[in-house]
Amino acid sequence: MPSKSKRKITYKNQVNKKPKPEKASTSLEITTSQINLIRLNEILEFKDEFKHASNGKEWNFKISSWNINGLRAWIKKGGLNYLEAESPDIFCLQETKYDNSKVHELSTLSNYHCYWLSSRKKGYAGVGIMSRSEPITVKYGINDEEFDKEGRVMIAEYDKFYLINSYVPNVGAELVRLGYRLKWAEVLRKYLASLEKTKPIIWTGDLNVAHNRIDLKYPSSHLHSACFTIEERTNFTDILSDGYFDSFRYLYPNRTGAYTFYTHRKVTARHTNSGWRLDYFVMSE
């Protein structure tokens, strides 16, 4: 566990500027804060389950990923306690809704280099990477103006791999962004392939897809729902076929009830474990 004493922390920011941004909603933030607090307590309670590899050895390098749904709410409800307790070598954040006024609070942590990418739309999307070792390079976006303006992808290069942190677009309740999401995914797919030519990749984040029926509680009820349409699932299958694998399913091919998202629209969803697995670590084979 890192020291709690205040130490210097390095910040490098990339902000897509847009005049007169929209005012962020505060009602969702309250709900998000409550969800984050519950999630934090659960993670800290059960974290030892994944503390060892199959050979019994403890991990020697840890990468964590979390859709925090608002940096300000996450800090307010104890997110930094998780970060200090788990002490990951690299911490990837999605849906940060980047807030400059709250970044200084991360300076209580020791020796993290922090990199942030925000959306042009205030209070929307955004990703971040916190890394104990300074990456060789950090890239913001996937070299496509149409898709980079929402601040959804960052790439950190290390000696032996590329780390891609992404917040994949959600198609929405009426699937209104399905076409956009599929185009976005194809651009990302080509970008991943270009990276993989030189080094293995680790692609993590909120990928907003439940790949198979085992990855959500009630698959038959959601065949036409966002994150479980045949188009989204097929697209993810196609990306994996390029030479990548879903690391969780590799380790736990038949495990049920392993979810990372619970809707706030159903207050009993978490209690009844009625969730979705939308967050992944995808790796080169």
N, C-alpha and C positions, 0 to 999 in steps of 0.2 A: 504494500500500500504506500502511495507516495506521501511525502511529508505534507502537513497542512500549513506549513509556513509559507508566507508569500514570497514568490520568486518571479523572476522576469519571464514574460511570455511573449512570443513573437506573433504578430498579426500581419496577414497579407490579405487584402480585400479586393474583390472584383465586383463592382456594382454596375448593373445595366441601368443607365439613367433614363428617366422619362419625366417630362414636366408634368406638374400637377397630378401626382399619383392619387389613386382613390384612397379613401379613409378605410382602415382595416376594421373589421367587425370585432366587437368585444364579447358578444354573447357566446360565440363558439369557444372563445379562449377560456371562459370559465369552465365549460364542460370538458375541454381538453385538459385543463389543469387537474381536474378531479380524476380523469382517466389516467393521466400520467402518474399520479400519486399511487393509485391502486396498482398499476403496472410495476412501478418501482418496488413496492413492498413485495410483490410476488417474485420478481427477479431476484431480489436479495435473499428471499427465503429459500428458493429452490436452485440457486446458482451452482451448488456443489455437484448437482447431477451431471453436469457436463465439464467437470473440472479435470477429468483424466481421459486420456486417449484409450483406445481398446487394449493397448498393451500395459495399461496401468500407470504409465508415466504422466506426470503433469504437463500441461502445455508449456511451451517455451516462447511462444509468440502469439499474442492475442489481438484480434481485430473485432471490434464490436460495432454494431449498426443499430440505429434506432430512429424511427419516424417520431420525432418529439412533438410535432404539431404545435410549434410555437416556442421559440427560444425563451421568451420572457416568462411564459407560463411554466415551462419546464424547470427553469432555475427557481422560480418562486415556490414550486411544490417539491423541491428536494432532488432535482436531477443531478446536481453536483455530488450528492451523497453516493449515488450509483457510480459515478465516474471515479470517485476516490476509492470506493470499496472494490471495484473491479479492476481498476488501474490498467486499462487496455493500452497496448502499444500504439494502436491506431483506433480512433473513434470516429465513425461516420454518422453524420446527422442528416436527416431529411425533413422537409417541410419546416424549415427553421423560421420562416417569416422574419427574416433577418432584421435585428434591432440593434443598431449601433450603441444605444444607451445601456444595453445589458452585457455587452461583450466584456467590459472591464471586470465583471464579476468572475470571469473564468481565470483571472490572474491569480486567484487563490490556489490554483493548481500548479504543480511544478513541472517545468520543462516540456510544455506542449507548444509546438508550432501550430498556429491556427490559420486556416484558409477558409474564406467564405465566398459564396456566389449567391447573389440575390436575383429575384425577378424584377423586371421593370415595374410590375404592378405591386404596390406596397401591400404588405401583409399577406403575401401569396407565395407558395412554393419555397424555393431556396434550399441549398444544400451546404454542408460544411464538412471539413476534415480536420481533426486534431491529431497530430502525430508527434510522438516522442522524438523520433529521429527526423531530421529535416529531409524531405524528399529531394531527389535529384532535380526534378521539375514538377510543376503543377500546372495543369491546363484547365481552362474554364470553358466548358461547352464542347460541342462535337463538330465545330467548324461549319455550322449551318445557321444563318441569321434567323430564318423562320422559326427554328426550334430552340435556339439558344436564348431567346429573349425571356423565357420563363424561368431560367436559372435552375436547371434540373440535373446537370451532369458535371462532375469534376473528376479529373484524372490525376493521380499522383504516381510518379515514377520512382521506383526503388531499384536497388541493385539487381534483384532477381525477379521482379514482377511489376506489372502495372496494377494499380488499384483504381477501379472505377466505382465511384459512388453516385447513385442515381435515384431520382424520384420520378418514376414513370408516370406519364399523364393518366389520370382516371377518365374513363369515357363518359361518366355521368349517368344519372338515374335513367335517362331516356336514350342512352347510348349516342348522344349528340356529337361526341368527340371521338367516336370509334375510328372514323377515317383518319383524323388527325393523329391519333395514337398509333395506328398501324404504319402511317408514313414516318412518324417519329422513330418507331422501332426499327424500321428498315435502314434509316440513316445511322442509327446507333449500331446496328448489326454490322454495317460496312466499316464503321469506325473501330469496332472491337476487332474485326478481322485484320485491319491495318496494324493495330497494336500487337496482336498476337503473332505477327510475322517475326517480331524481334524478341519478345519476352512473353512468358505465360501471363495470363490475366486473372485477377480476382475481381469479379463484378458483384457488387453488393448494393443493398438499399431496399426501398419499398418499390417492388416491381409491379405492384397492382395487378397481379394475376394469381388465381388459384389454379395451378397447372392441371391437376387431376382431381377426380371425385374425392379422393382421400384427403384432399387439402381444404375441405370445408365441411361443416356439420351437416348441412342439408342440400346436397348437390342437385337433387331432382327439382327442388323448388327454385333454383337459381340458374336454370339453363340459359335464360335470356337476360341475366343480370350483369351489370358491370363487373368486370374482373373474372367472369366465368363464361363469357361468350365463346363459342367455338372458334371465332376469329382470333381472339386474344390468346387462347390456349394453343391453337395451331401455330401462331406466330412464335410463341415461346418455344414450342417443340422445334420449330425450324431453326431458331437461334442455337439451341442446344446441339442440334445436329451438325453444327459447324465445328464441333470438337470441344464442347464444354459439358460439364455435368453439374447437377444440383447437389451440392455437398451434403445437405441434410438428408435427402432421400438416398444418397449413396450409403450413409451411415445407418439410417433408420428407414429401410424401404417399405416397411409395413406398419409403421407407427401411425396410429390414429389419434385424433384429439390434440394434435400439435398445431396450435394456431398462434398467429401474431397480431391479429386484428379482431376487435369486437365492436360492433356498431353501437353508437350512442343512442340510436333510435329505439333500441330494446334494452330496458334497464336491467333485465335478468340475463342478458347475453353472456356476460363474463361468469356469472354465478353458475349457469348451466353449461358453460364451455361451448357456447354456440358461436363459433368463430370461423375465421378464414386464415390460411397461411399465405400471406402476400409478400413476405420479406425473405430474402434469399442471400446465400453466398454461392455464386456460380463460378466455377473454376475451370481452367484449361485442363484437358485430359492428360 
